[in-house]
Amino acid sequence: MNVYDRVVPNQAIDTLWVLASGVFLVYIFDFIIRMLRGYFVDIAGKKSDILISANIFERVMGMKLVNRPVSIGAFASNLNLHLIFCNLFKYKSTFLIIKILQREIKKYK
């Protein structure tokens, strides 16, 4: 507010334009950083999804017939529920780790 009180009464239009363009650049930079963060989180999520799904598929295919449940429908339902649960925590944990790292970096500045 101090800058505004000095710029407007003195009719320093050039200074006002510089300040406005600076704020505009900050918003553009913030938008770009947020988009890049989302992009990298998507890449990390896709890679972890491939690894988790491959691990689950390998365990299911390696399971002996004696150890399989009697009801195939219940087994498929449990497997689907497990994959949904993994996907939920995958994205939440990725964002949580990023937020924790950002907070820790801010502590040391």
GISULBEL-V363175 format. One line per field, one symbol per residue. phi: phi as a letter, one per 20 degrees, with the letter a starting at -180 (. if undefined). psi: psi as a letter, one per 20 degrees, with the letter a starting at -180 (. if undefined). burial: I if it has 24 or more other ideal C-beta (glycine too) atoms within 12 Angstrom, else O. A space follows every 50 residues. Layout:
# GISULBEL-V363175
phi->???
psi->???
burial->???
This chain:
# GISULBEL-V363175
phi->.ffffeeffeleffffffffffffffffffffffffffffffffffffff fffffffffffeffffefffefffffffffffffffffffffffffffff fffffffee
psi->hgghhhgghilmhghggggghggghghgggggghghghghhgghggghgg ggghggghhghipqhhiqrgohghghgggghghggghghghghghggggg ggghhhhi.
burial->OOOOOOOOOOOOOOOOOOOOOOOOOOOOOOOOOOOOOOOOIOOOIOOOOO OIOOOOOOOOOOOOOOOOOOOOOOOOOOOOOOOOOOOOOIOOOIOOOOOO OOOOOOOOO
